[in-house]
Amino acid sequence: MKNLKVKIANGEVAVRNHGDNGKDILFVHGAGQNLEVWEPLAKLLENEYRLWSFDTRGHGQTTLKSENATQYWKDIDRIISELNIKPILLVGHSIGGFSISAYTVWKHSNIPIMILDGFLLDKYNPNAKIPKETLWEMFRYGWKTSAIEKEDYIKNQIEKSFDNKDFNYGIPKELIAKVLNRAFSNQGNQFLRKPTFEEMEIIAYPSENEKILPDVNLYNQIDSLIAFVLATKGLYYNRKTEVEDIISQKTNRFYYEIDSTHNLPMTEPNEIKKIIIKFLSKI
């Protein structure tokens, strides 16, 4: 395992590499998380592939902030270029699924992509609002706190995860601790829970004038192979028929299902490994 930094503008993107042999696969995490979510999967694949993950803007140990709605997925291109990555597959979880889809359209890329429980099923609504109270209760985005309170919060999140209705249910407690510890940035005399709500709003609601929007029609602009991986206890299972309809529109789209909560990179890495190998066999 190697931890690297890629300089972009006036900051750095934190990158992690697993494996010295094989072809490249790049992973993009979801909102509020960071590259630690990919560790269980990376350890399963590192003897067969070169694996790359990074903290997106406003997350983990990346020092850059999102100043507009496109930077965080356009950074994919800079990371690939700077580190001479030649990916045979892009994998995105949650909003990371939009990131790799947006990147594919922007670059007219033919790299196959795999979307893990992070689908665009609606027309873009610029008037939608982030549910701040709900997200604050669940994730504490933008919270500034002391070291003691941070540790108490992480312990509390681990305890809550044993409840099968909790967002973190099924994730190993050690992994919850690693992801959450990396989610807090040391600000000197306090810690900041990243990202902030301001950054969440910037990336969630781009201007209608943007050419690439989080809209169901984005998939119409993608010609590369796409794997749609649905979690049976995730955020989209009640809209399974809509996912299947999107898949049916082109012959190079494939459907997979995992019995898991939304956080399937952390709960079911073995199943994702099987799907990656099966999907790559179609290329």
N, C-alpha and C positions, 0 to 999 in steps of 0.2 A: 504494500500500500504506500502510495506517495501523495503528500499534500502539496499542492502547487498554487501559485498566484498568477493570474493574468491581468496585466495592467490595461485599464480602459479609461481614457480621459483622465480625470483627477482621482481615480480610485482603483481598487483591485477586486477581482472576482476570485473567490476561493474555490479551487477545483481539487477533486480527488481522483486518483487513478488506481485501479486494481488490475493486475495481470500484465505480463510482458509479452505474451504470445497471442496469436490469433488475430481476428479482425475486430474492428472497433464497434462498440455500442455506446451510445450517449443517453443518459437518463436525466429527466427534468422533473423535479419535485412539485408538489402542490403548494397552495397558499398557506402561510403560517408554519411550514415545515422547513426542512433543509436537507442537505446531502446525506445526513445520517440515516434517513429512511431507507436508503438503498443498500446499506451494509449487509443485511442478511442475504439478499439476492446476489450481491457482488461476490461474496465468499463462495457461493454455489457455482458461479460462472467463471471465476478468475483463472482457472486452469485451461479454459477453452477460448476465452475472448479477452480483449483489452477493454476494460470498462471505465467509463468516465461519468462523473457526476459533478454538480457544482451548486453552490448557494446562489439563488437568483437575487437580483437587486432587492435590497431591503430585508434580506433574510440571512440568518447564520453569520458567518464571518466575512461575507462580502461587504466592502465598505461603501459601495455605490448605492445611491437611492434612485427610485423611479421618479424622474422629472416629467415624463410623458408616458403615454399608454403603450408605446411600442418598444421602448428600450430593452425591457426585460426579456423579450423573446428574440429581439435582434442580436442580443449578446451571444446567442447560440452561434451565430456566424463568426464572431470574433474569436470565440473560444476554439472552434473547429480550426480556424485559420492559424491562430497563434501556436497551437499545440500540434499542428499537422495531423489532426484526427481525420480519418477517412471512414466515417460510420457506414455500416451496412444496415443499421437500424437505429431509429430514434424512439425512445420510450418515454411517455409522459403520463404522470398521475394527476388526477383532478384538474386544476387549472393548467398544470403542465401539459395536459392533453391539448388544450387550446394553444399553448406556446408552440408545440411542435407542428401543429396544424397551420398556425399563422406563419411560422418560419417556412414551411413547405410551399405555401402559396407565394410568399414574398420572393423566395429564391427560385421559384419554378423547379423545385427539387423533385427528383425521382427516388429519393431514399425512402424505403419502406418505413412506416410509422406504426407504433402500437399505443393505443389510448387506453389507459387503465381507469375506468369509472370516472371519466371527466369529459362528458359529451356536450355538444352544442345542439339543443333540441328546439330552441325557440328563435323567433326573430329578435334582433337586437332592440332593446328598449332603453333609450338614453335617459328616460325619466325615472328609471328604477333607482332604488336607494339601498345602500348596504344596511342590513338589520343590525345596527350598532349594539343595541342592548343585548341581543342574543349572542353576538360574537364576543362581546365583552365578557359575558357570563361564561362562555365556553372556553375562550382562548386568551383573554386579557391583552389583546393587541394594543401596543402603545403604552403599556403599564410601566411606570418608573417606580422601582422599589429597592429595598435593601437586600443584601446578601442573605440575611436570615429569612426574610419573607419569601425570597425566591426559592430557597430550599424547602420551606414549609409548603409552598404552592406545588412544587414538583412532587413532594411526598403525598400531598392530597390528591393530585391527579393520578398517581399510581394506585392509591387506595380506591378511588372511584372507578378505575378501569376494570375492577372485578365484577361490576354490575353490567349485565349483558345489554343494558340500554345505553351505556356510556359510549361516547364517541371513540374512546381508546380501547374498548373491549377487544380482547384477543391479542393485543400487542404485548410482547414480553416486557416485564417491568424495567429491565435494564435498558431496553431500547427506548422506552418512554423517557427515561431519565436522560439518555444521551441526546435525543432529539430536543427535549425542552431545555437542557443546559446550553446547547448550541443556539437556541432561539433567543437567549438573553445576551445582550451586548453590554460589556463592562464600560460604564460611562464615568469611571473615576470613583465617585462616592455613591453611585447607585447603578442599578442595572435596568436596561430598557428591553421590554419584550417586543421583539420584532416580528412582523412589520408594524408600522403605525396605521391608524385608520386613514390618515391622509393619503398614504401610499396605496392602500387598498382601493380607495376611491379613484385614484388616478389610473390604476391598471384595469379596474373593473368597468369603468364607464368612459371609454375614449370618445372623442368628438365624432359626430355622425359623418364628418368630412373625411375621416380616415378611410383609406382604401380597404383595409383589412379590419373587420369587426368580429366580435364574438357572436356570430350569427349562424343559424343552421345551414344557410346557403353557402357557407365557407367550404363545406365538403364538396360542393359542385365544382370547385376550382382545383381539386386535388386529383391527380391522375396516378399517383404512386399507390402501391399496395397499402391497405390500412387494416389493422387488426383492432376490433372493438372488443374490449374485455370488460364484461359487466359483472359487478359484485351483487350476489343475490340478496344481501342485506345492506346494500349501499344506497347511494342517493338517487339512483336512476332506475331501479328495478321495476318500480310501478309504472315506468314509461318504456318498458321493454319493447312493446310493439312499434314505438316510434324509432327506436334504435334499429330494429330489424328492417323497418321501411327504408331508412338511410342506407343500410347495407345492401338492400335489394336493388338499389339504383345503379350499381356498377358491379361487374363481375370480379373485380380485384379487391373486394372487401370481404372480410372474414369475421365471423362471430365466435366468441369464446365466453364461457361463463365460469365463475369461480364462486363457491359457497363461502362467502366472506363478508365482512363489513367493508365500508368505503376504503379503509386504510389497508388494502390488500397487499401493497409492497412489504408491509411490516408483518401482516398476519399470515400470508400464504406465499412466501418466496419460492417454496418448492413447486407450487402449482404454476407460478409465473414462469419459472425456469422451463417447465415442460412446454408451456405455450410458446415461449420464445423459440425453442428448438423446433417445434412443430411448424410455426409460422415461417421461420427462416428456410425451412425445407421447401417452401413454395416458391422461393426466389430463383 
